[in-house]
């Protein structure tokens, strides 16, 4: 029987296997979530970048439109008749009243432009001829903002591009320090300024765009915490919005990424390193003004746009993981509970308790499994009950065979003893016959001598009578011995018939044993099939079934051997019976011969008596006696031959009986061994509680 496997040798429990199995889709969900988040993040970042780029482009167009509008407004102002009248006609007029009136008209037109156009903070105008004017001095004590040499001084500073290139009609700047000094204006009042030359005549107009207007534009591109957006003028001024505040310190102009993008002069966007952090840098030129629109958007702000997606993904993955783990835990506990119940029940069954209850209330495959195991246990109990009954039957049959074999062995020993006695008597008879024969030879010699010497007949008559008396006694003893031998031979024949009858009974037992062995073999086959269906839990019963099968084979083999032995015994008994019958016939003939011998001796005795009484008739009777003495010798010789044949037959019968005794002894031993094996089988079956 195989050694039981310890529970410590078992592999990983199904509980952990199921949890690991559920962990696989959880890991896949996490990977899917990470990949989805990365894909969505990349897509969102790309869309954010595209959106930010589009916003910057829109802002640049808006700024360009604002600048174009400002340029148009300035051009409209310069072609205003009030302006052209003053700077073309009245500025150099000697009529101070007319000049003053025209100046006020021109000044009012300038003020109206700054007032009506909301994005203008101030408008400044000065020419070679005529007085300058500025909206910055409306609420100031300086009624005239510029000195008389303002035109020339302006060309030395802000207006230098006009002086350097006469083809320049206008340009944008971020600083005009000369105008600021003349009008007491600070740079926090304006953001950029457009300088334009008069269409006709010598003069300039400077229109300032307010910081608020630029701030409103920049607010549209504000990209969250830490983002920077601003404009950079051709003369290096930066108007930067951070949050809702304008930052005065320059940022872009000194950065290599700005220098490179400004050199290219076209839209640009890429991630750059600024102040130790990653930013999305966007660059857009504003039309042909030379002003550029720039922004720095922290990368973390862009990623923050998809943080909600990340958080949602994490939450859903966690929820799915928890649900999967919960389902796996519930399923694994349910399966583990059933399997533990089945395992404990099968362990109890393996220990011999086949009455254990394995069935569960489940309706799934585990319910079917436990139902099948329960059916298998019922079948095993039924099979073991049948095997138990069979073992008892085999034990009883084996015990009966052993008892019968003992009785047969005892009978055969008695037969053997009887034959030995008969052999002794036959040998004694043969010795007596030989002795009688020798005496008859001597008697024949005497008769011949008497026949030859008639004279000495009378003297020898007395001796002859004595010899006849002895011969008669010997023949009588031989007759008694022959009668005894005949009785022994008859008893031998009766014993052989009894042996044949017992052999036939044993044959019936052998047929019963063969039937039982065949039924046992069939039961062993059925048990092996049931054990194979039971799998691992049926191995112990498979060993029992195999032992039962081997016992059935041994029983059938032993019964076949016993049948062969019985056949040999019957054949030997047939030969012995034939020999005994022959011996009985020989003894019958011997008895008849002895009877005849007794009669002959009686006749001899009468003749001798007559010889004594009538000596004169001896010669005549001696002729008859000489004739009869040959018959007597032949009869005695026949008796000797019969005795020798009887001795040979007796020896053969003795050898045969001894051989049968050996066979019967082995049969008894086989029956005893079969009884022991049946007891062992019953002991093994008693291990099971059915």
KOLZADO-440370 format. One record per residue (C-alpha): residue number from 1; residue in one letter; x, y, z. Coordinates in steps of 0.1 Angstrom, whole numbers, plus 2048, in hexadecimal, padded with zeros to 3 digits. Layout:
<sites>
SITE;nr;rest;u;v;w
SITE;NUM;a;X;Y;Z
...
</sites>
This chain:
<sites>
SITE;nr;rest;u;v;w
SITE;1;x;800;800;800
SITE;2;x;80D;822;7F7
SITE;3;x;818;83A;812
SITE;4;x;7FF;855;81A
SITE;5;x;809;877;80E
SITE;6;x;80D;891;829
SITE;7;x;7F9;8B1;827
SITE;8;x;81A;8C4;82A
SITE;9;x;824;8B6;808
SITE;10;x;806;8C6;7F7
SITE;11;x;80D;8E3;7DF
SITE;12;x;7FE;906;7E1
SITE;13;x;7DA;907;7EE
SITE;14;x;7BF;90D;7D4
SITE;15;x;7B5;92D;7E8
SITE;16;x;7D6;93D;7E0
SITE;17;x;7D6;92F;7BC
SITE;18;x;7B4;93F;7B6
SITE;19;x;7C0;960;7C5
SITE;20;x;7DF;95E;7AF
SITE;21;x;7C9;956;791
SITE;22;x;7B3;974;799
SITE;23;x;7D3;989;79E
SITE;24;x;7DB;983;779
SITE;25;x;7BD;997;76B
SITE;26;x;7C2;9B0;787
SITE;27;x;7E6;9B6;77B
SITE;28;x;7DA;9B7;757
SITE;29;x;7BF;9D1;762
SITE;30;x;7DB;9E5;773
SITE;31;x;7F0;9E3;754
SITE;32;x;7D2;9EC;73F
SITE;33;x;7CB;A09;756
SITE;34;x;7EF;A15;754
SITE;35;x;7F0;A11;72E
SITE;36;x;7CD;A22;72B
SITE;37;x;7D9;A3E;742
SITE;38;x;7F9;A43;72F
SITE;39;x;7E7;A42;70D
SITE;40;x;7CC;A59;71A
SITE;41;x;7E7;A6F;72A
SITE;42;x;7FB;A70;70A
SITE;43;x;7DC;A77;6F6
SITE;44;x;7D0;A91;70F
SITE;45;x;7F2;AA1;710
SITE;46;x;7F3;AA2;6EA
SITE;47;x;7D1;AB1;6E9
SITE;48;x;7DA;AC9;705
SITE;49;x;7F9;AD2;6F1
SITE;50;x;7E5;AD7;6D2
SITE;51;x;7CB;AEB;6E5
SITE;52;x;7E5;B00;6F5
SITE;53;x;7F6;B05;6D4
SITE;54;x;7D4;B0E;6C4
SITE;55;x;7CE;B26;6E1
SITE;56;x;7F0;B37;6DC
SITE;57;x;7EA;B39;6B7
SITE;58;x;7C7;B49;6BE
SITE;59;x;7D7;B61;6D7
SITE;60;x;7F2;B6A;6BE
SITE;61;x;7D7;B70;6A4
SITE;62;x;7C4;B84;6BD
SITE;63;x;7E2;B98;6C6
SITE;64;x;7EA;B9D;6A1
SITE;65;x;7C7;BA9;69B
SITE;66;x;7CA;BC0;6B9
SITE;67;x;7EB;BCE;6AB
SITE;68;x;7DD;BD1;688
SITE;69;x;7BF;BE3;697
SITE;70;x;7D6;BFA;6AA
SITE;71;x;7EA;C01;68B
SITE;72;x;7CA;C08;678
SITE;73;x;7BE;C1F;693
SITE;74;x;7DF;C32;692
SITE;75;x;7DD;C34;66C
SITE;76;x;7BA;C41;66E
SITE;77;x;7C5;C5B;687
SITE;78;x;7E1;C68;671
SITE;79;x;7C9;C6C;653
SITE;80;x;7B0;C7E;669
SITE;81;x;7AA;CA1;65A
SITE;82;x;7AC;CB1;67C
SITE;83;x;7CF;CA2;680
SITE;84;x;7DB;CA9;65D
SITE;85;x;7CC;CCC;65F
SITE;86;x;7DF;CD5;67E
SITE;87;x;801;CC5;676
SITE;88;x;7FE;CCE;651
SITE;89;x;7F0;CF2;652
SITE;90;x;7EC;D01;674
SITE;91;x;80B;CF4;686
SITE;92;x;821;D0E;675
SITE;93;x;806;D29;673
SITE;94;x;80D;D4B;682
SITE;95;x;7E8;D4D;68B
SITE;96;x;7EB;D41;6AF
SITE;97;x;7C5;D3F;6B3
SITE;98;x;7C1;D29;695
SITE;99;x;7DF;D15;69F
SITE;100;x;7D3;D10;6C2
SITE;101;x;7B0;D07;6B6
SITE;102;x;7BE;CED;69D
SITE;103;x;7D5;CDF;6B8
SITE;104;x;7B8;CDA;6D0
SITE;105;x;7A5;CC9;6B5
SITE;106;x;7C3;CB2;6AD
SITE;107;x;7C8;CAC;6D2
SITE;108;x;7A4;CA3;6D7
SITE;109;x;7A6;C8A;6BB
SITE;110;x;7C4;C7A;6CB
SITE;111;x;7B3;C79;6ED
SITE;112;x;794;C6A;6DD
SITE;113;x;7A8;C4E;6CD
SITE;114;x;7B7;C45;6EF
SITE;115;x;796;C48;700
SITE;116;x;780;C36;6E7
SITE;117;x;797;C19;6E0
SITE;118;x;797;C05;700
SITE;119;x;7B7;BF3;6FB
SITE;120;x;7CA;C13;6F6
SITE;121;x;7D9;C22;716
SITE;122;x;7E8;C41;706
SITE;123;x;7EE;C51;6E5
SITE;124;x;80C;C68;6DF
SITE;125;x;812;C7E;6C1
SITE;126;x;82E;C96;6B8
SITE;127;x;83B;CA5;697
SITE;128;x;856;CBA;689
SITE;129;x;83E;CD7;687
SITE;130;x;823;CDC;6A0
SITE;131;x;81E;CD5;6C5
SITE;132;x;81F;CB1;6D1
SITE;133;x;800;CA2;6E3
SITE;134;x;7FB;C84;6FA
SITE;135;x;7DD;C74;70B
SITE;136;x;7F4;C6E;729
SITE;137;x;7F3;C93;732
SITE;138;x;7CE;C96;733
SITE;139;x;7CC;C94;759
SITE;140;x;7EF;CA1;75D
SITE;141;x;7FB;CC4;765
SITE;142;x;810;CC1;746
SITE;143;x;7FA;CCD;72B
SITE;144;x;816;CC9;711
SITE;145;x;828;CA9;717
SITE;146;x;845;CAD;700
SITE;147;x;85F;CC7;6FB
SITE;148;x;864;CDA;6DB
SITE;149;x;880;CC3;6D0
SITE;150;x;86C;CA4;6D7
SITE;151;x;86C;C99;6B2
SITE;152;x;892;C99;6B0
SITE;153;x;897;C8A;6D3
SITE;154;x;87E;C6E;6CB
SITE;155;x;891;C65;6AC
SITE;156;x;8B0;C62;6C0
SITE;157;x;8A0;C49;6D8
SITE;158;x;87F;C35;6D0
SITE;159;x;87D;C42;6AD
SITE;160;x;8A0;C38;6A3
SITE;161;x;893;C1D;68C
SITE;162;x;881;C38;678
SITE;163;x;8A2;C4C;675
SITE;164;x;8B6;C2D;66C
SITE;165;x;89E;C22;651
SITE;166;x;887;C3B;640
SITE;167;x;873;C1F;632
SITE;168;x;866;C14;654
SITE;169;x;843;C20;658
SITE;170;x;83B;C11;67A
SITE;171;x;847;BF8;694
SITE;172;x;83E;BEA;6B6
SITE;173;x;853;BEF;6D6
SITE;174;x;84F;BE6;6FB
SITE;175;x;862;C04;708
SITE;176;x;862;C29;700
SITE;177;x;876;C39;71C
SITE;178;x;877;C5B;70B
SITE;179;x;851;C5D;70A
SITE;180;x;84E;C50;72D
SITE;181;x;866;C6B;739
SITE;182;x;854;C86;727
SITE;183;x;831;C7B;732
SITE;184;x;839;C6E;755
SITE;185;x;82C;C4C;74A
SITE;186;x;837;C2B;759
SITE;187;x;83A;C0A;747
SITE;188;x;820;BFA;75C
SITE;189;x;806;C0F;749
SITE;190;x;80D;C01;727
SITE;191;x;818;BE0;719
SITE;192;x;823;BE7;6F6
SITE;193;x;823;C05;6E0
SITE;194;x;81F;C0B;6BA
SITE;195;x;835;C26;6AB
SITE;196;x;829;C33;689
SITE;197;x;837;C4E;672
SITE;198;x;820;C69;664
SITE;199;x;814;C60;641
SITE;200;x;81C;C83;636
SITE;201;x;832;C9B;648
SITE;202;x;84A;C96;664
SITE;203;x;83B;C87;683
SITE;204;x;834;C68;697
SITE;205;x;817;C59;6AA
SITE;206;x;81D;C40;6C7
SITE;207;x;7FF;C2B;6D2
SITE;208;x;803;C18;6F3
SITE;209;x;7F0;BF7;6F8
SITE;210;x;7E5;BF4;71D
SITE;211;x;7F3;BDA;733
SITE;212;x;7CF;BCF;73B
SITE;213;x;7C7;BC8;717
SITE;214;x;7E5;BB2;714
SITE;215;x;7DE;BA2;735
SITE;216;x;7BA;B9A;72A
SITE;217;x;7C9;B89;70B
SITE;218;x;7E3;B76;71F
SITE;219;x;7C8;B6B;738
SITE;220;x;7B9;B56;71C
SITE;221;x;7D8;B41;71B
SITE;222;x;7DD;B3D;740
SITE;223;x;7E4;B17;745
SITE;224;x;7E1;B12;76A
SITE;225;x;7F8;B15;788
SITE;226;x;81C;B1E;780
SITE;227;x;816;B25;75B
SITE;228;x;826;B43;74B
SITE;229;x;818;B55;72C
SITE;230;x;824;B76;71E
SITE;231;x;82E;B8B;700
SITE;232;x;852;B95;6F7
SITE;233;x;856;BB5;6E3
SITE;234;x;872;BBA;6C9
SITE;235;x;884;BD1;6E1
SITE;236;x;885;BB7;6FC
SITE;237;x;868;BC0;713
SITE;238;x;855;BA2;722
SITE;239;x;831;BA4;72F
SITE;240;x;82D;B84;741
SITE;241;x;80D;B77;753
SITE;242;x;811;B5E;76F
SITE;243;x;7EF;B55;77D
SITE;244;x;7DE;B77;77E
SITE;245;x;7FC;B8C;785
SITE;246;x;814;B9D;76C
SITE;247;x;838;B93;772
SITE;248;x;850;BAF;76B
SITE;249;x;870;B9B;76B
SITE;250;x;87A;B8E;748
SITE;251;x;87A;B69;743
SITE;252;x;87A;B5F;71E
SITE;253;x;894;B75;70D
SITE;254;x;8B2;B65;71F
SITE;255;x;8A7;B41;719
SITE;256;x;8B6;B2D;6FD
SITE;257;x;895;B1E;6F3
SITE;258;x;887;B41;6EE
SITE;259;x;8A5;B4C;6DA
SITE;260;x;8A3;B2E;6C4
SITE;261;x;87D;B32;6BE
SITE;262;x;880;B57;6B8
SITE;263;x;89C;B51;69F
SITE;264;x;885;B3A;68C
SITE;265;x;869;B53;68D
SITE;266;x;84D;B3A;68B
SITE;267;x;836;B26;6A2
SITE;268;x;848;B0E;6B9
SITE;269;x;83F;AF7;6D5
SITE;270;x;854;ADE;6EA
SITE;271;x;85B;AD3;70D
SITE;272;x;878;AE7;71D
SITE;273;x;88A;AE9;73E
SITE;274;x;885;B09;752
SITE;275;x;88D;B0F;776
SITE;276;x;893;AEA;77C
SITE;277;x;870;AE0;76F
SITE;278;x;862;AD3;74E
SITE;279;x;84C;AEC;73B
SITE;280;x;839;AEC;71A
SITE;281;x;848;B0A;708
SITE;282;x;832;B19;6ED
SITE;283;x;83D;B35;6D6
SITE;284;x;827;B49;6BD
SITE;285;x;831;B68;6AA
SITE;286;x;817;B84;6A9
SITE;287;x;813;B8C;684
SITE;288;x;82E;BA3;677
SITE;289;x;831;BB8;696
SITE;290;x;850;BA7;6A2
SITE;291;x;83F;BA0;6C3
SITE;292;x;83D;B7B;6CE
SITE;293;x;825;B69;6E4
SITE;294;x;836;B4F;6FC
SITE;295;x;829;B38;717
SITE;296;x;838;B1F;72F
SITE;297;x;81F;B05;73C
SITE;298;x;82B;AED;757
SITE;299;x;82A;AC9;74C
SITE;300;x;81A;ABF;76C
SITE;301;x;7FD;AD6;764
SITE;302;x;7F8;AC3;743
SITE;303;x;7FA;AA2;754
SITE;304;x;7E3;AAF;76E
SITE;305;x;7C9;AB2;753
SITE;306;x;7C8;A8C;751
SITE;307;x;7CC;A87;777
SITE;308;x;7A7;A82;77A
SITE;309;x;7A9;A67;75F
SITE;310;x;7C6;A58;773
SITE;311;x;7B3;A59;793
SITE;312;x;794;A4B;783
SITE;313;x;7A9;A2F;774
SITE;314;x;7B9;A27;795
SITE;315;x;798;A27;7A7
SITE;316;x;788;A10;78E
SITE;317;x;7A6;9F9;78E
SITE;318;x;7A6;9F8;7B4
SITE;319;x;780;9F1;7B4
SITE;320;x;784;9D6;799
SITE;321;x;7A2;9C7;7AD
SITE;322;x;78E;9C7;7CD
SITE;323;x;770;9B7;7BC
SITE;324;x;786;99D;7AB
SITE;325;x;798;996;7CB
SITE;326;x;776;994;7DE
SITE;327;x;768;97D;7C3
SITE;328;x;787;968;7C3
SITE;329;x;787;966;7E9
SITE;330;x;762;95C;7EA
SITE;331;x;767;942;7CF
SITE;332;x;787;934;7DD
SITE;333;x;778;932;800
SITE;334;x;75A;920;7F2
SITE;335;x;76F;908;7DD
SITE;336;x;788;903;7FA
SITE;337;x;76C;8FB;812
SITE;338;x;75D;8E0;7FB
SITE;339;x;780;8D2;7F3
SITE;340;x;78A;8D2;818
SITE;341;x;769;8C0;821
SITE;342;x;76F;8A6;805
SITE;343;x;794;8A3;80E
SITE;344;x;78C;89C;833
SITE;345;x;770;884;829
SITE;346;x;787;871;811
SITE;347;x;7A3;870;82B
SITE;348;x;78A;861;843
SITE;349;x;780;848;828
SITE;350;x;7A4;840;821
SITE;351;x;7A8;839;846
SITE;352;x;78C;81F;843
SITE;353;x;76C;833;84B
SITE;354;x;757;82E;82C
SITE;355;x;738;83B;83D
SITE;356;x;744;85F;83B
SITE;357;x;72C;878;82C
SITE;358;x;73B;88B;80E
SITE;359;x;71B;89A;7FE
SITE;360;x;716;8C0;7FE
SITE;361;x;6F9;8D6;7F6
SITE;362;x;70A;8E6;7D8
SITE;363;x;6FA;8E2;7B6
SITE;364;x;719;8E9;7A1
SITE;365;x;735;8D3;795
SITE;366;x;742;8CF;7B9
SITE;367;x;71F;8C1;7C3
SITE;368;x;722;8A8;7A6
SITE;369;x;745;89F;7B2
SITE;370;x;73A;899;7D6
SITE;371;x;71C;886;7C9
SITE;372;x;732;870;7B4
SITE;373;x;74A;86A;7D2
SITE;374;x;72C;862;7E8
SITE;375;x;720;848;7CD
SITE;376;x;743;83A;7CB
SITE;377;x;745;835;7F1
SITE;378;x;723;824;7F1
SITE;379;x;72F;80D;7D5
SITE;380;x;74F;807;7E8
SITE;381;x;73C;7FE;808
SITE;382;x;726;7E6;7F4
SITE;383;x;744;7D6;7E3
SITE;384;x;756;7D2;804
SITE;385;x;738;7C2;814
SITE;386;x;737;7A9;7F7
SITE;387;x;75D;7A4;7FA
SITE;388;x;758;79F;820
SITE;389;x;73E;785;81A
SITE;390;x;753;775;7FF
SITE;391;x;771;774;817
SITE;392;x;75C;763;831
SITE;393;x;750;749;817
SITE;394;x;773;743;80B
SITE;395;x;77F;73F;82F
SITE;396;x;763;726;836
SITE;397;x;769;713;816
SITE;398;x;78F;712;81C
SITE;399;x;789;706;83F
SITE;400;x;771;6EB;832
SITE;401;x;78B;6E1;818
SITE;402;x;7A6;6DF;832
SITE;403;x;790;6C9;848
SITE;404;x;787;6B3;82B
SITE;405;x;7AB;6B1;820
SITE;406;x;7B4;6A7;844
SITE;407;x;79A;68B;844
SITE;408;x;7A6;67F;822
SITE;409;x;7CA;680;82D
SITE;410;x;7C1;66C;84C
SITE;411;x;7AD;653;837
SITE;412;x;7CA;650;81E
SITE;413;x;7E1;649;83B
SITE;414;x;7CA;62E;848
SITE;415;x;7C8;61F;825
SITE;416;x;7EE;621;823
SITE;417;x;7F1;60F;844
SITE;418;x;7D8;5F4;839
SITE;419;x;7EB;5EE;819
SITE;420;x;80C;5EC;82C
SITE;421;x;7FC;5D1;842
SITE;422;x;7EF;5BF;823
SITE;423;x;812;5C1;814
SITE;424;x;821;5B2;833
SITE;425;x;807;596;832
SITE;426;x;80C;590;80D
SITE;427;x;832;58E;812
SITE;428;x;82C;576;82F
SITE;429;x;814;562;818
SITE;430;x;82E;561;7FD
SITE;431;x;848;555;816
SITE;432;x;830;53A;822
SITE;433;x;828;530;7FE
SITE;434;x;84D;52D;7F6
SITE;435;x;852;518;815
SITE;436;x;835;502;80C
SITE;437;x;842;4FE;7E9
SITE;438;x;864;4F4;7F6
SITE;439;x;854;4DA;80D
SITE;440;x;83F;4CE;7F1
SITE;441;x;85E;4C9;7DC
SITE;442;x;86D;4B5;7F9
SITE;443;x;84C;4A3;7FC
SITE;444;x;84E;49B;7D7
SITE;445;x;871;48D;7DB
SITE;446;x;865;478;7F8
SITE;447;x;848;46B;7E3
SITE;448;x;860;463;7C7
SITE;449;x;877;453;7E0
SITE;450;x;859;43F;7EF
SITE;451;x;84E;437;7CC
SITE;452;x;871;42B;7C4
SITE;453;x;877;41A;7E5
SITE;454;x;856;40A;7ED
SITE;455;x;866;3F7;809
SITE;456;x;86D;416;81D
SITE;457;x;84A;424;818
SITE;458;x;83C;419;839
SITE;459;x;858;427;84D
SITE;460;x;855;449;83C
SITE;461;x;82E;449;83F
SITE;462;x;830;457;862
SITE;463;x;847;473;857
SITE;464;x;830;479;839
SITE;465;x;812;47D;850
SITE;466;x;825;496;866
SITE;467;x;82F;4AA;847
SITE;468;x;80C;4AA;83A
SITE;469;x;800;4B7;85C
SITE;470;x;819;4D3;85A
SITE;471;x;80F;4DB;836
SITE;472;x;7EB;4DB;83F
SITE;473;x;7F2;4F4;85B
SITE;474;x;806;50A;844
SITE;475;x;7EB;508;829
SITE;476;x;7D1;510;843
SITE;477;x;7E6;52E;84E
SITE;478;x;7EA;538;829
SITE;479;x;7C4;536;825
SITE;480;x;7BE;54C;843
SITE;481;x;7D8;565;836
SITE;482;x;7C8;565;814
SITE;483;x;7A6;56B;824
SITE;484;x;7B5;589;838
SITE;485;x;7C5;596;818
SITE;486;x;7A4;594;806
SITE;487;x;793;5A8;822
SITE;488;x;7AE;5C2;822
SITE;489;x;7AC;5C5;7FC
SITE;490;x;786;5CA;7FF
SITE;491;x;78C;5E5;81A
SITE;492;x;7A6;5F5;803
SITE;493;x;78C;5F6;7E7
SITE;494;x;772;606;7FE
SITE;495;x;78C;620;80A
SITE;496;x;795;628;7E6
SITE;497;x;76F;62C;7DE
SITE;498;x;76D;644;7FC
SITE;499;x;78B;657;7EF
SITE;500;x;77A;65A;7CE
SITE;501;x;75B;667;7DF
SITE;502;x;76E;680;7F3
SITE;503;x;781;68B;7D4
SITE;504;x;760;691;7C3
SITE;505;x;755;6A6;7E1
SITE;506;x;776;6BA;7DF
SITE;507;x;76F;6BF;7BA
SITE;508;x;74E;6CF;7C4
SITE;509;x;761;6E5;7DD
SITE;510;x;77A;6EF;7C1
SITE;511;x;75D;6F9;7AA
SITE;512;x;74F;70E;7C7
SITE;513;x;772;71E;7CC
SITE;514;x;775;725;7A7
SITE;515;x;753;735;7A6
SITE;516;x;75C;74A;7C5
SITE;517;x;77E;753;7B5
SITE;518;x;76D;75E;795
SITE;519;x;754;773;7A8
SITE;520;x;771;781;7BD
SITE;521;x;784;789;79E
SITE;522;x;766;79B;790
SITE;523;x;761;7AE;7B0
SITE;524;x;786;7B8;7B0
SITE;525;x;783;7C5;78D
SITE;526;x;764;7D9;796
SITE;527;x;776;7E6;7B5
SITE;528;x;794;7F0;7A0
SITE;529;x;77E;803;788
SITE;530;x;76D;815;7A5
SITE;531;x;78F;81D;7B4
SITE;532;x;79B;82B;793
SITE;533;x;77D;841;791
SITE;534;x;784;84D;7B4
SITE;535;x;7A6;859;7A9
SITE;536;x;7C0;860;7C4
SITE;537;x;7A7;85A;7E1
SITE;538;x;7A1;836;7D4
SITE;539;x;7C5;82B;7D4
SITE;540;x;7C1;819;7F6
SITE;541;x;7A3;806;7E9
SITE;542;x;7B5;7FE;7C8
SITE;543;x;7D0;7ED;7DD
SITE;544;x;7B5;7D9;7EF
SITE;545;x;7A4;7D1;7CD
SITE;546;x;7C6;7C5;7BF
SITE;547;x;7CC;7AF;7DE
SITE;548;x;7A9;7A0;7DA
SITE;549;x;7B0;79A;7B5
SITE;550;x;7D1;789;7BE
SITE;551;x;7C0;774;7D8
SITE;552;x;7A5;76A;7BF
SITE;553;x;7C1;760;7A6
SITE;554;x;7D3;74C;7C1
SITE;555;x;7B2;73C;7CB
SITE;556;x;7AB;732;7A7
SITE;557;x;7CF;725;7A3
SITE;558;x;7CD;711;7C3
SITE;559;x;7AB;703;7BA
SITE;560;x;7B9;6F9;798
SITE;561;x;7D7;6E8;7A9
SITE;562;x;7BF;6D7;7C1
SITE;563;x;7AA;6CC;7A3
SITE;564;x;7C9;6BD;793
SITE;565;x;7D3;6AC;7B3
SITE;566;x;7AF;69E;7B6
SITE;567;x;7B1;692;792
SITE;568;x;7D3;681;799
SITE;569;x;7C4;672;7B8
SITE;570;x;7A6;665;7A5
SITE;571;x;7BD;657;789
SITE;572;x;7D3;646;7A3
SITE;573;x;7B4;639;7B6
SITE;574;x;7A8;62B;795
SITE;575;x;7C9;619;790
SITE;576;x;7CA;60E;7B4
SITE;577;x;7A6;602;7B2
SITE;578;x;7AF;5EE;793
SITE;579;x;7CE;5E0;7A4
SITE;580;x;7BA;5D8;7C3
SITE;581;x;79F;5C7;7AF
SITE;582;x;7B9;5B3;79E
SITE;583;x;7C8;5AB;7BF
SITE;584;x;7A6;5A1;7CC
SITE;585;x;7A2;589;7AE
SITE;586;x;7C4;57B;7B4
SITE;587;x;7BE;576;7D8
SITE;588;x;79C;565;7D0
SITE;589;x;7AF;54E;7B9
SITE;590;x;7C9;549;7D4
SITE;591;x;7AE;541;7ED
SITE;592;x;79F;528;7D5
SITE;593;x;7C1;518;7CF
SITE;594;x;7C8;517;7F4
SITE;595;x;7A6;506;7F9
SITE;596;x;7B0;4ED;7DF
SITE;597;x;7D1;4E9;7F0
SITE;598;x;7BF;4E2;811
SITE;599;x;7AB;4C8;800
SITE;600;x;7CA;4B9;7F1
SITE;601;x;7DB;4B8;813
SITE;602;x;7BC;4A7;820
SITE;603;x;7BD;48E;805
SITE;604;x;7E2;488;80B
SITE;605;x;7DA;483;82F
SITE;606;x;7BF;46A;827
SITE;607;x;7D7;459;80E
SITE;608;x;7F2;457;828
SITE;609;x;7D9;449;841
SITE;610;x;7CF;430;827
SITE;611;x;7F4;42B;821
SITE;612;x;7F9;423;845
SITE;613;x;7DA;40E;846
SITE;614;x;7DE;3FE;825
SITE;615;x;803;3FC;81D
SITE;616;x;7FB;3E3;802
SITE;617;x;7EA;3FE;7EE
SITE;618;x;806;417;7F1
SITE;619;x;816;40F;7D0
SITE;620;x;7F6;414;7BD
SITE;621;x;7EE;434;7D0
SITE;622;x;812;440;7CD
SITE;623;x;80D;442;7A7
SITE;624;x;7EF;458;7AC
SITE;625;x;802;46D;7C6
SITE;626;x;81F;472;7AE
SITE;627;x;806;47E;794
SITE;628;x;7F6;496;7AD
SITE;629;x;816;4A4;7BC
SITE;630;x;81D;4B8;79B
SITE;631;x;7FB;4C9;79E
SITE;632;x;802;4D2;7C2
SITE;633;x;823;4E1;7B8
SITE;634;x;813;4F5;79C
SITE;635;x;7F8;502;7B4
SITE;636;x;811;50C;7CE
SITE;637;x;826;51D;7B2
SITE;638;x;806;530;7A7
SITE;639;x;800;53B;7CB
SITE;640;x;824;547;7CD
SITE;641;x;820;55B;7AC
SITE;642;x;800;56A;7B9
SITE;643;x;810;574;7D9
SITE;644;x;82D;584;7C6
SITE;645;x;814;597;7B0
SITE;646;x;801;5A2;7CF
SITE;647;x;821;5AF;7DF
SITE;648;x;829;5C4;7BF
SITE;649;x;806;5D1;7BD
SITE;650;x;806;5DA;7E2
SITE;651;x;827;5ED;7DE
SITE;652;x;818;600;7C1
SITE;653;x;7F9;608;7D4
SITE;654;x;80E;613;7F2
SITE;655;x;823;62B;7DC
SITE;656;x;803;639;7CC
SITE;657;x;7F2;63E;7EE
SITE;658;x;812;64F;7FB
SITE;659;x;811;667;7DD
SITE;660;x;7EC;66E;7E3
SITE;661;x;7F4;675;808
SITE;662;x;80E;68F;7FD
SITE;663;x;7F4;69F;7E5
SITE;664;x;7DA;6A0;800
SITE;665;x;7F3;6AF;819
SITE;666;x;7FB;6CB;800
SITE;667;x;7D6;6D0;7FA
SITE;668;x;7D1;6D4;81F
SITE;669;x;7EE;6ED;821
SITE;670;x;7E0;701;803
SITE;671;x;7BD;701;814
SITE;672;x;7CD;70D;834
SITE;673;x;7E0;729;822
SITE;674;x;7C0;732;80F
SITE;675;x;7AE;734;831
SITE;676;x;7CA;74B;83F
SITE;677;x;7C8;762;821
SITE;678;x;7A2;763;824
SITE;679;x;7A7;76D;848
SITE;680;x;7C0;788;83E
SITE;681;x;7A7;795;824
SITE;682;x;78B;796;83E
SITE;683;x;7A3;7A8;856
SITE;684;x;7AB;7C2;83C
SITE;685;x;786;7C7;834
SITE;686;x;77F;7CB;859
SITE;687;x;795;7EA;857
SITE;688;x;779;7FC;844
SITE;689;x;75A;809;855
SITE;690;x;73E;800;83D
</sites>
